[in-house]
Amino acid sequence: MSDLTLNPTFLQACRGEKPAHTPVWLMRQAGRYMAEYRALRAQHSILEMIKDPEKAAEVTLQPVNAFPVDAAIIFADILTLLEPMGMNLEFISGKGPVFHNPVRDPADIRALKPINARRDLDFTLDAIRLSRERLENRIPLLGFSGAPYTLACYAIEGAGSKDFDNVRAWMFAHPRDWADLMDRLTDAVTDYLLAQIEAGAQAVQLFDSWAGSLSLADYRRFAAPWTRRIFDTLAREAPGVPRIHFSANGGHLLDEIATFPLSVLSLDWRVDAAAAIAKYGNSAAYQGNLDPARLLASDEAVLEGVAAVKQAFSGANGHIFNLGHGVIKTTPPERVKLLIDCVHGL
């Protein structure tokens, strides 16, 4: 499958080049803010949509067909990786994802099964292949996974949490068992991302959504070694495929994250981008970091924010415009269109 794209701006920025215009895509750009998605979701559960390659590809392309984004991201969920390991996942209305058999003791960790992503997560790999066909090389397609720490949070807590206090307590109480769990998750994530690349993903992003709950010292001890192992393997086995890292509310962790072998360092909206570039340099490109709440406010708030973000990243060798987290579900679609047009200079 050809990696040539009619719009190479995203891949150029990942390589630290200056493309014809600033490329833009949005985390959660396919989702509940779009009427097309809500219509499909009214007929199917989230897991049904994710596990049906036709529907997953359809959702992947919904924002591509609606807005002039410079990259697509496959419609999937980070938590489906835990199912073939033996965890019972359900999305419950009003509560979100729930695991009915969370990890509670070392025996639960030993019971987790290694995965073969090409067999166990074939639905997402097929969705990647189908999306690439339907994109017809108009723009690149990203794959993704959750990072081991974030996956461990859900595995132990069994659901979402504000700060995952119980997870951190378990981590401190069982450091050796924690390392065993992280080893298993790291192997699974690495296999999954390499399989996505084989299926046609032209870049991959690692979401460490809950790493910000750790101090820098604890991140270095309990999370970073395993995340680094993933990026080391990707850099060695798929060197031409851009590698992106994103952590929400993780600005205090950048001293460590910036040392990973990344292609792109994605910043959330709380981070001073200009200061980060001055501190960490241009060994990697940058992504971010408009506050997604601006899209709820007004056209003026969007225009002002875009100008400020582009100025803040002006010192970056490569900059991919994105939000500092995902699109909020109540975002008006016309604001998404305004944002993209403004980033493109229209």
C-alpha positions in Angstrom: 0.0 0.0 0.0 1.5 3.3 -1.0 2.5 5.8 1.6 2.4 8.7 -0.8 -0.4 11.2 0.0 -1.9 14.0 -2.0 -1.7 16.1 1.2 1.7 15.4 2.8 1.7 18.3 5.2 1.1 16.2 8.4 3.9 13.8 7.6 6.2 16.6 6.6 5.6 18.4 9.9 6.2 15.1 11.8 9.7 15.0 10.1 10.4 18.6 11.3 9.9 20.1 7.9 8.0 23.3 7.0 5.0 22.2 4.9 2.9 24.5 2.6 0.5 25.1 5.5 0.2 24.2 9.2 -1.4 20.7 9.2 -4.3 20.2 11.6 -6.2 17.2 13.0 -8.1 16.9 16.2 -8.1 14.3 18.9 -11.6 12.8 19.0 -12.3 14.4 15.7 -14.7 11.6 15.0 -17.4 11.4 17.7 -20.4 12.7 19.5 -20.3 16.3 18.4 -21.1 15.1 14.8 -24.8 14.4 13.8 -23.5 11.7 11.5 -21.9 9.9 14.4 -24.9 10.2 16.7 -27.2 8.8 14.0 -25.0 5.7 13.8 -24.5 5.5 17.5 -28.3 5.5 18.0 -28.4 2.1 16.3 -25.2 0.4 17.6 -23.2 0.2 20.8 -19.7 1.6 20.8 -18.2 -1.8 20.9 -20.3 -2.9 18.0 -19.1 0.0 16.0 -15.5 -0.6 16.9 -15.6 -4.3 16.1 -17.3 -3.9 12.8 -14.6 -2.7 10.3 -17.2 -1.3 8.0 -18.7 0.9 10.6 -15.3 1.8 12.2 -14.1 2.9 8.8 -17.3 4.9 8.2 -16.8 6.8 11.5 -13.1 7.3 10.8 -14.0 9.1 7.5 -17.0 11.1 8.8 -14.8 14.1 9.9 -12.6 13.7 6.8 -15.6 14.1 4.6 -17.0 17.0 6.6 -13.8 19.1 7.2 -10.5 19.7 5.5 -8.4 18.0 8.1 -4.8 17.0 7.2 -4.9 13.6 8.9 -7.4 10.9 9.9 -7.3 8.7 13.0 -8.8 5.3 13.2 -12.0 4.9 15.1 -11.2 2.5 18.0 -10.8 2.6 21.8 -7.7 2.0 23.9 -9.5 -0.5 26.2 -10.2 -3.2 23.6 -6.6 -4.2 24.0 -7.4 -5.6 27.4 -10.2 -7.8 26.3 -8.1 -10.6 24.7 -5.9 -10.5 27.7 -8.9 -11.8 29.6 -10.7 -8.7 30.9 -14.4 -8.4 30.6 -15.2 -4.9 29.2 -18.6 -3.2 29.0 -19.5 0.4 28.2 -22.4 1.4 30.5 -24.6 4.4 29.6 -23.9 7.2 32.1 -20.9 5.5 33.6 -18.5 4.8 30.7 -16.2 1.8 30.4 -16.3 -0.9 33.2 -14.2 -4.0 33.6 -16.2 -6.6 35.5 -13.1 -8.6 36.5 -10.5 -5.9 37.5 -7.0 -6.8 38.6 -7.0 -7.1 42.4 -4.0 -9.4 43.3 -0.9 -10.9 41.7 -2.9 -14.0 40.7 -5.0 -11.8 38.5 -1.9 -10.5 36.7 -0.6 -14.0 36.1 -3.9 -14.9 34.6 -3.6 -12.2 31.9 -3.0 -13.7 28.5 -0.4 -12.5 26.0 -2.1 -11.2 22.8 -1.6 -11.7 19.2 -2.8 -8.4 17.8 -3.1 -9.7 14.2 -5.6 -12.4 15.5 -7.1 -10.8 18.6 -7.6 -7.2 17.4 -8.1 -8.0 13.7 -11.3 -5.9 13.6 -9.2 -2.7 14.1 -6.5 -3.8 11.7 -9.2 -4.5 9.1 -10.7 -1.1 9.8 -7.3 0.5 9.1 -7.0 -1.3 5.8 -10.5 -0.3 4.8 -10.0 3.3 5.8 -6.8 3.5 3.8 -8.6 2.2 0.8 -11.4 4.7 1.2 -9.1 7.6 1.9 -7.4 7.0 -1.4 -4.2 8.6 -0.1 -5.9 11.9 0.3 -4.4 12.3 3.8 -2.5 10.1 6.1 -4.1 7.7 8.7 -3.0 7.5 12.3 -3.2 4.4 14.5 -3.0 4.6 18.3 -2.9 2.8 21.6 -3.1 3.6 25.2 0.1 3.6 27.1 0.8 0.9 29.7 0.3 3.2 32.7 -3.1 4.3 31.5 -4.2 0.8 30.7 -3.0 -0.4 34.1 -5.2 2.3 35.7 -8.3 1.0 34.1 -7.3 -2.7 34.7 -6.9 -2.1 38.4 -9.6 0.4 39.1 -12.1 -1.4 36.8 -13.5 1.9 35.6 -12.7 5.6 35.2 -11.6 7.7 38.2 -10.7 11.3 38.9 -7.1 10.7 40.1 -6.8 6.9 40.3 -5.9 7.1 44.0 -6.6 3.3 44.5 -4.3 2.5 41.5 -1.4 4.5 42.9 -1.9 2.9 46.3 -1.8 -0.5 44.7 1.3 0.5 42.7 3.1 1.6 45.9 2.1 -1.5 47.8 3.0 -4.0 45.1 5.9 -2.6 43.1 7.2 -6.0 41.8 3.7 -7.1 40.8 3.2 -3.7 39.2 6.3 -4.2 37.1 5.0 -7.6 36.0 1.7 -6.0 34.9 3.5 -3.2 33.1 5.8 -5.8 31.3 2.7 -7.6 30.0 0.9 -4.5 28.9 4.1 -3.2 27.2 4.4 -6.4 25.2 0.7 -6.1 24.2 0.9 -2.4 23.2 4.1 -2.9 21.2 2.6 -5.8 19.3 -0.6 -3.9 18.6 1.1 -0.8 17.3 3.4 -2.7 15.0 0.4 -4.6 13.7 -1.4 -1.3 13.0 1.6 -0.1 11.1 1.7 -3.3 9.1 -2.0 -2.8 8.3 -1.4 0.6 6.9 -1.2 3.2 9.7 1.2 5.9 8.6 1.8 7.3 12.1 1.0 6.1 15.6 0.1 8.0 18.7 0.5 6.7 22.3 -2.1 8.1 24.7 -1.0 8.2 28.3 -4.2 9.9 29.4 -3.7 9.4 33.2 0.1 9.8 33.6 -0.5 13.3 34.9 -1.8 11.7 38.1 1.9 10.8 38.9 4.6 13.0 40.3 7.7 13.2 38.1 9.7 11.0 40.4 7.0 8.3 40.4 6.5 8.6 36.7 10.2 7.9 36.2 10.0 4.8 38.4 6.5 3.4 37.6 5.7 4.4 34.1 8.5 5.9 31.9 10.7 2.8 31.5 7.9 0.9 29.9 6.8 3.7 27.7 10.4 4.3 26.6 10.6 0.6 25.7 7.7 0.9 23.3 9.2 3.9 21.6 12.6 2.3 21.4 11.1 -0.8 19.7 9.0 1.3 17.3 12.1 3.4 16.4 14.0 0.3 15.7 11.4 -1.8 13.9 9.4 0.9 12.1 11.9 3.8 11.8 10.1 5.6 9.0 6.7 5.8 10.8 6.2 8.9 13.0 5.8 8.3 16.7 3.7 10.7 18.8 3.3 10.9 22.6 0.4 12.6 24.3 -0.3 12.9 28.0 -3.2 15.0 29.4 -2.2 17.2 32.3 1.3 16.0 32.0 3.3 19.2 31.6 5.3 18.4 34.8 6.5 15.1 33.2 8.0 16.7 30.1 11.6 16.6 31.5 11.3 12.8 31.1 8.9 12.5 28.2 11.1 14.7 26.0 14.0 12.2 26.3 12.0 9.4 24.6 12.8 8.7 21.0 9.8 10.6 19.7 9.0 12.0 16.3 6.3 14.4 17.8 5.8 15.7 21.3 2.1 16.5 21.8 1.3 19.2 24.5 -1.9 19.7 26.3 -3.4 23.2 26.6 -1.9 23.8 30.1 1.6 23.8 28.7 3.4 27.0 27.6 4.5 25.8 24.2 7.0 28.5 23.5 8.7 27.7 26.9 8.7 24.0 26.1 10.3 24.5 22.7 13.0 26.8 24.2 13.7 24.2 26.9 13.5 20.9 24.9 14.7 22.1 21.5 13.7 20.7 18.1 14.9 17.1 18.2 11.2 16.3 17.8 8.3 18.1 16.2 5.5 19.4 18.3 1.7 19.0 18.3 -1.0 21.0 20.0 -2.4 22.7 21.9 -5.6 24.9 21.8 -7.9 24.7 24.8 -10.9 22.7 23.5 -13.2 24.9 25.5 -12.5 27.7 23.1 -14.6 25.9 20.5 -17.6 26.1 23.0 -17.2 29.9 23.5 -17.4 32.0 20.4 -15.9 32.5 16.9 -13.7 35.2 18.4 -12.3 32.9 21.0 -11.4 30.4 18.3 -9.7 33.0 16.1 -7.8 34.5 19.0 -6.7 31.1 20.3 -5.5 29.9 16.9 -3.4 33.0 16.4 -1.9 32.6 19.9 -1.1 28.9 19.4 0.5 29.4 16.0 2.7 32.1 17.5 3.6 30.0 20.5 4.8 27.2 18.2 6.6 29.5 15.7 9.9 28.3 17.1 9.2 24.7 16.3 10.8 23.1 13.3 7.6 21.1 12.7 4.2 21.9 14.2 1.0 20.0 13.9 -2.0 22.0 15.1 -4.3 20.1 17.4 -6.4 20.7 20.5 -4.8 20.3 23.9 -7.2 17.3 24.4 -10.2 15.8 22.6 -13.1 17.6 21.0 -15.8 18.2 23.6 -19.0 16.5 22.7 -21.1 19.7 22.8 -18.8 21.5 20.3 -20.7 23.1 17.4 -19.4 21.5 14.1 -19.3 24.9 12.5 -16.6 25.9 15.0 -14.5 22.9 14.0 -14.8 24.1 10.4 -13.8 27.7 11.5 -10.8 26.3 13.4 -9.5 24.3 10.5 -9.9 27.1 8.0 -8.2 29.6 10.4 -5.3 27.2 10.9 -4.9 26.9 7.2 -4.9 30.7 6.9 -8.2 30.9 5.0 
